[in-house]
């Protein structure tokens, strides 16, 4: 016969059984993001390798080759870092699975033991007809009803416990399979790290060899740098003059409209001239009509989402002043970024706008195209076969020419972004690759 103590333990057990064993649910993973970034790095490595192979058609070592190899090293290092993060993530998941397996095993043993005790007690009670005696010995109908419900509760507890045991068995098998799969993944990622590390060492060896060859050409490199600085200065002057002319033109239009407004005080219609805030001194700000202001606003909103001016390529030289790749103690200025790409690659406008300048007077810069987007300007240098002209309207991704191949076989596009008279870091404007 079930005692009050037995009933208390059974009811306590019923309330303690986890619903759907939610405590064993896995935490959200971040490995999917790691895998996506690793795939993107692999794509970049293949792209750089393809461009480098075309650049190395020239027998002599050159800066273009070194820039591509430097980029390869950078991306490889990032790839190994991601692999290490992947391994850490897998190790944490494996550790968690081992812990969950141990908890599930202990829970299974505990439930199986308790279930066995319940079956034993029930079997003993059934053989002695204790359950019937328990019911028929009731002194009233109400007592009979309560005792009947009590026995039903016990039967339900057995059934619920059997179901939970089955659930834990299924869950335990699933976790054991997951653990085996994670260990296989871990082994594969470890192999991947070894291969990437070996590949990195080979690239670094090649990097050192080309650097040593270029060091022997110090005089030639200094001459190239002097020509480069001269071309950069000329391009800066070209852009500055273009923007200053546009500022003067828009202010002349504004003054003319202001004079007409003064002469006709009864005309209270808007002139359509707008000035965006936070532009610094008024003398350095382009005045825009409503249409131009809309273009400017749309361009600003597209920050970090602009398409690249070439479909394939990588940033071979960053914005601002930075150390020369070979010459120690010498810095290289850059008002934009250099994008190394394939020979003959099409160069595209990154946004809707109007072509302001097409110039081919700067030695070393090939043809230069400047496109206006309200009070923003994008500049494309080192082009050939330019297919647009000043005053022409262009759309985003419209081809404006093809990239020029340098004397050393390197194909690079000089890309700049200006807001009024202020240089911007183009890398912050382009879609992240």
LUMLOPA-788826 format. One line per 4 residues: number of its first residue (from 1); their letters; for each residue x, y, z of C-alpha. Coordinates in steps of 0.2 Angstrom, whole numbers, plus 2048, in hexadecimal, padded with zeros to 3 digits. Layout:
<nodes>
NUM	A	X,Y,Z | ...
</nodes>
This chain:
<nodes>
1	XXXX	800,800,800 | 806,811,7FC | 80B,81B,80B | 809,82E,80D
5	XXXX	81C,82F,80B | 81C,826,7FB | 80E,832,7F4 | 818,841,7F9
9	XXXX	827,83B,7F0 | 81D,837,7E0 | 815,848,7E0 | 826,850,7E3
13	XXXX	82C,846,7D4 | 81E,84B,7C9 | 821,85E,7CC | 834,85C,7CA
17	XXXX	834,854,7B9 | 83A,860,7AC | 82E,865,79E | 835,861,78D
21	XXXX	846,860,796 | 849,873,790 | 859,874,79B | 862,86A,78E
25	XXXX	85E,876,780 | 86E,87C,777 | 873,88E,778 | 873,899,768
29	XXXX	883,896,75D | 88F,8A2,755 | 898,895,74A | 88D,899,73B
33	XXXX	893,8AB,73B | 8A5,8A4,73C | 8A2,898,72E | 89B,8A6,723
37	XXXX	8AA,8B1,727 | 8B6,8A3,723 | 8AE,8A0,712 | 8B0,8B3,70E
41	XXXX	8C2,8B2,713 | 8C5,8A3,707 | 8BC,8AD,6F9 | 8C8,8BC,6FC
45	XXXX	8D7,8B0,6FD | 8D2,8A9,6EC | 8CF,8BA,6E5 | 8E0,8C1,6EA
49	XXXX	8E9,8B1,6E4 | 8E0,8B3,6D3 | 8E5,8C6,6D2 | 8F7,8C2,6D8
53	XXXX	8F9,8B4,6CB | 8F6,8C1,6BD | 901,8CE,6C5 | 910,8C2,6C6
57	XXXX	90F,8C0,6B3 | 91C,8CE,6B5 | 92D,8C5,6B9 | 934,8D3,6C4
61	XXXX	92E,8D5,6D6 | 923,8E5,6D8 | 918,8EE,6E5 | 908,8E7,6DE
65	XXXX	90E,8D5,6E2 | 913,8DA,6F3 | 903,8E3,6F7 | 8F9,8D3,6F1
69	XXXX	904,8C8,6FC | 902,8D3,70B | 8EF,8D2,709 | 8F1,8BF,707
73	XXXX	8FA,8BF,718 | 8ED,8CA,720 | 8DE,8BF,71A | 8E7,8AF,71F
77	XXXX	8EB,8B6,730 | 8D8,8BA,732 | 8D3,8A9,72C | 8DE,8A0,739
81	XXXX	8D7,8AC,746 | 8C5,8A7,741 | 8CB,894,741 | 8D1,896,753
85	XXXX	8C0,89F,758 | 8B8,890,74F | 8C2,884,759 | 8BE,88D,76A
89	XXXX	8AC,88D,765 | 8AC,87A,762 | 8B6,877,772 | 8A9,880,77C
93	XXXX	89B,877,773 | 8A3,866,776 | 8A6,86A,788 | 893,86F,78A
97	XXXX	88E,85F,781 | 898,854,78D | 890,85D,79C | 87F,85B,795
101	XXXX	882,848,791 | 888,846,7A3 | 878,84F,7AA | 86D,845,79E
105	XXXX	875,834,7A3 | 874,838,7B6 | 861,83D,7B3 | 85E,82D,7A9
109	XXXX	866,823,7B7 | 85C,82C,7C5 | 84B,82B,7BB | 84E,818,7B7
113	XXXX	851,814,7C9 | 842,81E,7CF | 837,816,7C2 | 83D,805,7C7
117	XXXX	839,808,7D9 | 827,80E,7D4 | 825,7FE,7C9 | 82A,7F3,7D8
121	XXXX	81F,7FC,7E4 | 810,7FB,7D8 | 813,7E9,7D4 | 814,7E5,7E6
125	XXXX	804,7EF,7EA | 7FB,7E6,7DB | 7FF,7D5,7E0 | 7F8,7D7,7F2
129	XXXX	7E8,7E0,7EB | 7ED,7EF,7F6 | 7E6,7FB,7E9 | 7D5,7F3,7EA
133	XXXX	7D5,7F2,7FC | 7DB,804,7FD | 7CC,809,7F3 | 7BF,7FE,7FB
137	XXXX	7C4,802,80D | 7BE,814,80A | 7B2,81A,817 | 7A8,825,80B
141	XXXX	7A6,829,7F9 | 7B0,839,7F9 | 7BE,82F,801 | 7BD,822,7F3
145	XXXX	7BD,82F,7E6 | 7CD,837,7EE | 7D6,827,7EF | 7D1,823,7DD
149	XXXX	7D9,833,7D7 | 7E8,830,7E2 | 7EB,81F,7D9 | 7E8,827,7C8
153	XXXX	7F5,834,7CC | 802,827,7D0 | 7FE,81E,7BF | 800,82E,7B6
157	XXXX	811,831,7BF | 817,820,7B9 | 812,824,7A7 | 819,836,7A8
161	XXXX	82A,82F,7AF | 82B,822,7A1 | 828,82F,794 | 836,83A,79B
165	XXXX	842,82B,79C | 83E,828,789 | 841,83B,785 | 851,83B,78F
169	XXXX	857,82B,785 | 853,834,775 | 85C,844,77A | 86B,83B,781
173	XXXX	86D,832,770 | 86C,842,767 | 878,84B,772 | 885,83C,770
177	XXXX	883,83D,75D | 885,850,75E | 895,84E,769 | 89C,842,75C
181	XXXX	899,84E,74E | 8A0,85D,757 | 8B0,853,75A | 8B1,84E,748
185	XXXX	8AF,861,743 | 8BC,865,750 | 8C8,859,748 | 8C5,860,737
189	XXXX	8C7,872,73C | 8D8,86E,745 | 8DE,866,734 | 8D8,876,72B
193	XXXX	8E2,881,738 | 8F2,877,734 | 8F0,879,721 | 8EC,88B,722
197	XXXX	8FB,88E,72E | 907,885,721 | 900,88F,713 | 902,89F,71D
201	XXXX	915,89B,720 | 917,898,70D | 90F,8A9,709 | 91A,8B1,716
205	XXXX	929,8AA,70E | 924,8B0,6FD | 920,8C1,705 | 932,8C2,70C
209	XXXX	93A,8BD,6FC | 931,8CB,6F2 | 935,8D8,700 | 947,8D4,6FF
213	XXXX	947,8D6,6EC | 93E,8E7,6ED | 94A,8ED,6FB | 958,8EB,6ED
217	XXXX	94E,8F7,6E2 | 94D,905,6EF | 952,913,6E3 | 945,90D,6D6
221	XXXX	938,90D,6E4 | 93C,91E,6EA | 93A,925,6D8 | 929,91C,6D7
225	XXXX	924,923,6E8 | 929,935,6E2 | 91E,933,6D2 | 910,92C,6DC
229	XXXX	910,93B,6E9 | 910,947,6DA | 901,93E,6D2 | 8F8,93E,6E3
233	XXXX	8FB,950,6E5 | 8F5,954,6D3 | 8E5,94A,6D6 | 8E2,953,6E6
237	XXXX	8E3,964,6DE | 8D8,95E,6D0 | 8CA,958,6DC | 8CC,967,6E7
241	XXXX	8CA,973,6D8 | 8BB,96A,6D2 | 8B3,96B,6E3 | 8B7,97D,6E5
245	XXXX	8B0,981,6D4 | 8A0,978,6D9 | 89F,981,6EA | 8A1,992,6E1
249	XXXX	894,98E,6D4 | 887,988,6E0 | 889,998,6EB | 888,9A3,6DB
253	XXXX	877,99A,6D8 | 872,99D,6EA | 877,9AF,6EA | 86D,9B2,6DA
257	XXXX	85E,9AA,6E1 | 85F,9B4,6F1 | 860,9C4,6E7 | 850,9BF,6DD
261	XXXX	848,9BB,6EE | 84C,9CC,6F5 | 846,9D5,6E6 | 835,9CC,6E6
265	XXXX	830,9CB,6F9 | 81F,9C5,6F4 | 825,9B5,6ED | 826,9AA,6FC
269	XXXX	829,999,6F3 | 838,98F,6F8 | 847,990,6ED | 84B,97E,6EF
273	XXXX	85D,982,6F5 | 861,977,704 | 871,976,70F | 875,966,719
277	XXXX	87A,969,72B | 88B,966,733 | 895,96A,723 | 8A2,976,72C
281	XXXX	8A5,987,724 | 898,98D,718 | 8A6,991,70C | 8AA,97F,70A
285	XXXX	899,979,708 | 890,975,6F8 | 87E,97D,6F7 | 872,970,6F0
289	XXXX	860,971,6E9 | 853,964,6EF | 858,957,6E2 | 86A,958,6E6
293	XXXX	867,958,6F8 | 85D,948,6F6 | 86B,940,6ED | 877,945,6FA
297	XXXX	86C,93E,708 | 86A,92E,6FF | 87D,92C,6FC | 880,930,70F
301	XXXX	873,922,714 | 87D,916,709 | 88C,917,714 | 894,905,716
305	XXXX	888,8FF,708 | 890,906,6F8 | 895,8F9,6EB | 8A7,8F8,6E7
309	XXXX	8AD,901,6D7 | 8B4,8F0,6D1 | 8AB,8DF,6D2 | 8BB,8D6,6D7
313	XXXX	8CA,8DD,6E1 | 8D1,8E1,6F2 | 8D7,8F1,6FB | 8EA,8F1,6F8
317	XXXX	8ED,902,700 | 8E3,90A,70E | 8DD,91C,710 | 8E9,929,718
321	XXXX	8FB,928,71B | 904,918,71E | 915,910,71E | 91C,90B,70D
325	XXXX	91C,8F8,70A | 92F,8F8,708 | 938,908,70C | 93A,90B,71E
329	XXXX	936,91B,726 | 92C,921,717 | 919,924,717 | 90E,924,708
333	XXXX	8FF,930,707 | 8EE,92A,700 | 8DE,935,6FF | 8D4,925,6FB
337	XXXX	8D7,913,6F9 | 8E0,908,6EC | 8D6,8F8,6E6 | 8E0,8EB,6DD
341	XXXX	8D6,8E2,6D1 | 8D7,8D8,6C0 | 8DE,8DF,6B1 | 8D0,8E7,6A6
345	XXXX	8C4,8E6,6B4 | 8B5,8F2,6B2 | 8B4,901,6BD | 8A3,906,6C3
349	XXXX	89A,915,6CB | 896,911,6DD | 886,91C,6DD | 87B,927,6D2
353	XXXX	882,937,6CD | 889,943,6C0 | 89A,942,6B9 | 8A3,952,6BD
357	XXXX	8B5,94F,6B6 | 8BE,943,6AA | 8D0,947,6AA | 8E0,93E,6A4
361	XXXX	8ED,94B,6A7 | 8F5,943,6B7 | 903,937,6B3 | 902,927,6BC
365	XXXX	8EF,929,6BF | 8E9,924,6AE | 8D8,92C,6AC | 8CE,933,6BA
369	XXXX	8BB,934,6BC | 8B3,93F,6C9 | 8A0,93C,6CD | 895,948,6D7
373	XXXX	887,942,6E3 | 880,951,6EA | 88E,958,6F6 | 897,947,6F5
377	XXXX	8A4,943,6E7 | 8AB,932,6E3 | 8BC,931,6D9 | 8C2,923,6CE
381	XXXX	8D5,924,6C9 | 8E0,918,6BF | 8D3,915,6B1 | 8D4,912,69E
385	XXXX	8C7,911,691 | 8BC,91D,69A | 8AA,91C,694 | 8A2,92B,69C
389	XXXX	8A4,93E,699 | 8A1,94E,6A4 | 88F,952,6A7 | 889,940,6A4
393	XXXX	87D,939,6B1 | 882,927,6B7 | 879,91A,6C2 | 881,90F,6CF
397	XXXX	88B,901,6C8 | 88C,909,6B7 | 89C,906,6AE | 8A7,915,6AC
401	XXXX	8B7,90D,6A5 | 8C3,8FF,6A8 | 8D2,8FE,6B4 | 8E3,903,6AE
405	XXXX	8F2,8F7,6AF | 902,8FE,6B6 | 913,8FC,6B0 | 916,8EE,6BC
409	XXXX	907,8E5,6B7 | 8FC,8EA,6C6 | 8EA,8F0,6C3 | 8E4,8FC,6D1
413	XXXX	8D6,908,6D2 | 8D8,918,6DC | 8C8,91B,6E5 | 8C3,92A,6EF
417	XXXX	8B4,931,6F8 | 8B2,944,6FC | 8A4,94D,706 | 8A6,95F,700
421	XXXX	8B8,963,703 | 8BB,955,710 | 8C3,945,70C | 8BA,935,712
425	XXXX	8C1,923,715 | 8B9,91A,706 | 8BB,909,70F | 8AE,90F,71B
429	XXXX	8A2,912,70D | 8A4,902,703 | 89A,8F2,707 | 8A5,8E7,712
433	X	8AD,8D8,70A
</nodes>
